Amino acid sequence: MPAATENPSAGASHTDFDLIIVGAGIAGINAAYRFQTGTPAGSSYAIFEARDDLGGTWDLFRYPGIRSDSDIFTFAFQWNTWPKTGTMASGQEIRTYMKESAQKTGIYDNIRFRHKIIAANWESAHSRWAITASAPGTKDPKVYYSQFMYLATGYYDYETPLHTIIPGIDNFQGKVLHPQFWPEDLDYKGKEVVIIGSGATAVTMVPSMSDKAKHVTMLQRSPTYIFPLPQHGTMARIVFLLFPQSISHLLLRAGWVIQLVLMIQFCKYFPGIVRRVIKYENVKRLPAEVPWDPHFNPRYNPWEQRLCASQDGDIFAALSTGKASVVTDTISTVTKDSIKLSSGSVLHPDIIVTATGLRLNFAGGMDLTIDGKHMDQSRQFLWKGTMLQDIPNLFFTIGFENASWTLGCDCAAYLTVRVIEQLRNKGLKVAVPRMSASDQKTMVPKPLFSLKATYLDSVNEKLPKGGSGVWAPRTNYPVDLWKSRYGDIETGLVMS
């Protein structure tokens, strides 16, 4: 799509773009597609990406075994069929797919790499965003003007990981790594590796590293639910046998959406049954010397925290080889060459991996202001999961906690285009969510994430709030997709 000339001197109401999208990851590329296919020809946009390549999380994270933590049929873009038949995909496969998706649709040409947005100020007098960004080849930041801004930045810090207090970790003389910053040249062949954590990252790293490492230990304070997920399940094989690939993907996508909705409801109402099913699937794969309790027996019910998927049960297979083990304990202290545990046991790693979570960084760390006044997003409610209370023409992507991230991105992108087109059809320029006086008095804040994960506690404190009615968080993809595409967009939204 054509883009206007940048920063001309004429016209205080000038805009360089109709829309600036911040971030060239899954959310940004999807938003660009929905915008360029859902608005009239000539509508202009640009994606500002701070890094030197697209992919977001999938370009940043390069640790061994990185892959989708949900099925790829719902994680992939609805508008570009995933080219393979496996249920889960590696990080490299996802990066390649994202780049191909952006190139075939012309989105790639609208990405401005190494453009890091430093600040964004809404100018009420001119009904536009003034966006200050560093740009390659320039000494001073440049200002770009856009009528709308779409935040596709995710919710965690790309530059600083979450620091967990590990007693004595500074004493360790071996390598201490965080999965977020994995060195490309790391040689762990024949090394003793201890991975601290029990989430999706640890669950994928253990089997991936055990083939080269001397031994890999997953050290966890408490276990999580791990469910084996077949890479080529029976139903998927039948569907691919009977239908062309494009139709097969649509059927499997719909099947996974329905299955997930039903599974979450079943976990909610029949947690005991689900726990017994997961236990059965774990025990039949575990070697005799590895007990289910305490290593795979969480203290919470299924889906109070997100389940971890194990591709073809690979973590259980790694444990069966004897080259991997799991230890459930707390750390007493780390010495120069060991980890001493509260039980009295001692581990002797060459490499320690701290897979302990992510650090929050809302909106990529930019300074967000309205007419120069700083806005504290943690005090704002989120309208229909997409727009921030009292902030004009700003859209925000947040995915589902209990489904593929891409599904939530698509809901936000559809709603964004609807609001923009509603303004255009009415000859208006500004849309801002406003809460009525009565709602302000009675609205009970809800966290955007209800899962009981440690790192999400700090995330919820700094993210916008959910409420009820049009301020409710997204929780159910089919329902939220219908609301985004066809539901009411008048309540709570002031257009002028």
Order of alpha helices (4+ residues) and beta strands (2+ residues): beta-alpha-beta-alpha-alpha-alpha-beta-beta-beta-beta-beta-beta-alpha-beta-beta-alpha-alpha-alpha-alpha-beta-alpha-beta-beta-beta-beta-beta-beta-beta-beta-beta-beta-alpha-beta-alpha-alpha-alpha-beta
